[in-house]
Amino acid sequence: MNRSEARELAFEFLYQIEIQKELNEEQIELFIENNEITDANAIEYIKDIVKGIENEKEKIEEIISNNLKADWKIERISKINLSLLKLGIYEIKYKELPYKVVINEVVELAKKYGEESSHSFINGILASVVKNME
């Protein structure tokens, strides 16, 4: 399993958490089991992403809020877009992965799972985040 496939699975689990509003170790194990994920690197990656985002949730949500237009609130963002933004911001800011790679892959996930305008919304927010980090 490559990093892109693992990232997509991590996104799917993050979306599940956004819907259920809670996270525990058993949920992670069930997700891994139900998706028949056997690649040790993929399992480690998914756990790292999910736990890392949960640990930095307030900071990540503040970053999202600070990069929204003045008349937007984080509550208006769809669960899919919010999950993708959290994933992208975590990988760029906390994992220090190359932002061009992360943004490209998250935008592709937005095209696949989001609404028609999701990819441009995600791209704009993540570009703003990167610009503000420099």
C-alpha positions, 0 to 999 in steps of 0.5 A, spaced: 500 500 500 502 506 498 502 513 501 496 515 497 492 509 498 494 510 506 492 517 506 485 516 503 484 511 508 486 516 513 481 521 510 475 516 510 477 514 518 477 522 519 470 523 516 467 517 520 470 521 526 467 528 524 460 524 523 461 520 530 464 526 534 468 521 538 475 517 538 477 511 541 482 506 540 477 500 539 474 504 533 481 505 530 482 497 530 475 496 527 477 500 522 483 497 520 480 490 521 474 492 517 478 495 511 483 489 511 489 493 512 495 489 513 501 493 511 504 495 517 507 502 515 499 504 512 497 502 519 502 506 523 501 512 518 493 512 519 494 511 527 499 517 527 495 521 523 488 520 527 492 521 533 496 527 531 490 530 529 486 529 535 491 531 539 492 538 535 485 539 534 484 545 537 490 548 534 488 545 527 481 548 527 484 555 529 488 555 523 482 553 519 478 559 522 484 564 521 484 562 514 477 563 512 473 569 509 471 574 514 463 572 513 465 564 514 465 560 520 468 553 521 461 550 522 459 552 515 464 547 512 462 540 510 464 534 514 468 532 508 472 538 507 473 539 514 476 532 514 480 534 508 483 540 511 485 537 518 489 532 514 492 537 509 494 542 515 496 536 520 501 533 514 504 540 512 504 543 519 506 537 524 509 532 519 513 537 515 511 533 508 512 537 502 506 542 502 505 541 494 505 534 495 500 534 500 496 539 497 495 536 490 493 529 494 488 532 498 485 536 492 485 530 488 481 527 494 476 533 494 475 532 487 473 524 488 469 525 495 467 532 495 462 537 492 463 540 485 467 546 488 470 542 494 477 542 491 478 549 489 475 551 496 481 546 499 486 548 495 485 556 497 485 554 504 491 550 504 495 555 500 493 560 505 495 556 510 502 555 507 503 562 505 501 564 513 507 559 515 512 562 511 
